[in-house]
Amino acid sequence: MSRLLQLLGIIGIAFVQVQSTPEFNCLRTGDTCATGSTCASTGDCTCTALKANYDCGTDTTLVGTTCACENTGSICLPDETTCVCSEKFYGPKCQYKTLDVSCSSAGAHILNVNVPGTPTCYVMEFENACSFTTNPPTGTPTGWTGNFLEASLTDSTNCGPPNATTDTNGISTQCFTVICRYEASYLTGLDFEATFCCGDAQKTVTTAGLSLSEIGLTRTKVVADPAGNVVTMVMKDASNAPITSGSAVDIGSTVKLEFTLDTTSGFVEIRVLSCKAKDGGSVEAEFITNSCPAKTFVRNTSQMYGSAIIETTAIKFTSGVTVTYECTVLVCRQMGGCAAKMCPDGSSGYGRKKRETPPSNSTEQKTLITFIRVNDPLATSDVKSAVQDAVAQTGTINLTAAVIGLAVVVLVLLGACLFLGLRLINRRAPVTDTKG
């Protein structure tokens, strides 16, 4: 009976959405849901029937009962010896934490990261000098595997000094904050930080999503292109408020790229062909390729005949705080000329693939550039990017002119409506007989 109840309990789990944690998020590169399950926009895996665990990768048709698995979320397989662990634990019996620290009263703390996926982890502000490796330091607890870092308490040359505090009870704590990055060249809001602490009384590891602000970043206005562009690109935040080119935003915050066609130009349709995020040097991330989303920080896309929107979350390159968006847009003079194409995931794409570009007399390609500055949790001072200088000299999209123009149109329409309303009221007003 107990085995039947256990089986039914696990089967029940298969019908719910498995909640994402800092240790696992299926929207990241490297963290994926098992075949047959789906990844929700929240980063959670939704399991099909009889599937369970954080990635929906465990078949629970049959389960064991004598594995002696430890910790919440562990599943015993039918061989009665194999434990399948949650995203927070690993080991034969799931007895080890995927984020843990071995404390030392003198010398160094040994930090262990063994989460799903393959993140690059390092002490904040010391990526080049203090990164995790697969080599376990001397004194590493038996059974620990994954990636390790020996952070010195006395020598701040490589990892910097620990953050040392003493509370009102006289209990001392020494902590190192670690960043875990899932993309090779940039940070996203899906990355996380972990703080490894050792105190007189206990050791702790706390985690949080990477969404930090760094004081000192300034908003910068750049020179804009002349008015009258065939198509314009503006940036907006989650509330659809404009983001001025050069503004500072947080990692992980919403940045919408909105493309609008000037219908007086003779063109009637647009489709986005490609978009790149660039750091100003040789590093770039093409997030729209052949009119289809190509990176996990693209959250949503929508389109109409004369407009298109790409919703992204702000990323931050490791080389600096400036992120330049460069997009190529196809504009068409005939309806249907910019017809959307199906993407590999089944969604509707943003335009023609290169081999299907129509004749040049009916279409043109326009390249648009704008940029943001991303609040940097790693920088110790404001970093001035060469891209900012280059864009300021060459020009970008005139966001201010577009906003002013829209405001003028709205005011004119409001005035016309008020005038017509007063005329209608005067016509309907009763006529008073003043005779006798």
C-alpha positions, 0 to 999 in steps of 0.5 A: 500500500505504501508503495502504491501511495508513493507512486500515486504521489509522484504521478501527481507531481507530473501534472503540475508545473515544476518551479524554476530556481536560481539553480535551474531555469529552462530559458537559459542556454544549457538548462533544458526540459526533457523531450516531451515537456515544455518550457514556460515563459517563467522558466519552469518545466511543465511535465507530461503525465508520469514524468517528474523532477525539475527538468521532467526527465524522470520516468515515474511509471515505476519507483523504488522504495529502498534507495535511502535517498536524502533531501526533498525532491529525490526520487528512487528508481526501480533498481532500488539503488539509484537516486535521481536528485533535484536541482539543489542536490547531487551524489549517490544518495543526493546527500551533497548540495549543488551550492556549498562551502567548506569553512576554514577558521584560517587560510581559505574557504572552499566553494563548490558549484555543481548546478545543472547546466554549465555556467562559468562562475567567478568571484564578483569583480575578479573574473579573470583572477578568481574563477572556478575550476574542475580541480578540487583543492586540498582539503575538499570534502570527500564526495564533492564534484563539479567546480571548485574555488579556494578563496583565501581569507588572508591574501586578497591578491586574486579574489579580493578580501571577504566581506567580513561582518560582526553582528550585535552578538559578536558573531563574525561572518566572512562571505564571498559573492559569486556570479554564475554566467550561462552565456560565454560573452555576456550576462543576462537576467537569467544568470544568478549570484550566490553568496557563500558565508562562513560564520562562528555559528554556521555556514550559509549559501544564499542565491538571487537572480542577477538584477543589480544596479551600480551607481555612477552610470549616467544617461547619455543623449546621442546625436540623432539621424535627420527626420524622414526615415523610411522606418524608425526603431525606438526602444521601450520598457515593460510599460511601453514608456520610451527608453532614450537611446543611451539610457541606463537600464538594469540587467534582465529588464524589458527592452522592446525594439519597436519598428514603425514604417513611414507610410508616406514613403511609398512602402507598405510593409516591413519585416525584421531580417536580423538583429545583433547586440554588440559590445563595440569590439569584436563580440556580438550576439545575433538574436534575430537570424533569418527573421527568427529568434535565435537567443533566449533573451528574446521573450516575444515577437509581434508584427503588423503590416507597418510595424514590428516589435521584438521584446527582449531582456537586457543583457550585459557584455563582460567587456563593458556596459554599452550594448548596441542594437543593430537591426536590418529591416526589409521594407516592401512596396507591395502588400505580401512582399514582406510575408512572414516565414515559419521559424523552426519552433513553429512561430511566425518569422519576421521576413524573408530568408536571404535566398528569397529576397524579392527584386530590388525595385520593390524592396529595400533593406535598412540598417538601424542602430540604437544603444543602451547602457546596462547597469553593471553589477561588476564594475567598480567605476563608470566605464565609457564605451568606445561605441558610445563615442562612435554612435554619438558621431555617426548618429542613431534614430531620432527618438525625441523627434518621433515622440514630439511628432506623435504629441503634436498629432495627438494635440491636433486630434484632440482640438478637432474633437473639441471643436466638433463637439461644441458645434454639435452641442450648439445645434442641439440646444433648445430655442427659447421663445422670447415673444409675449 
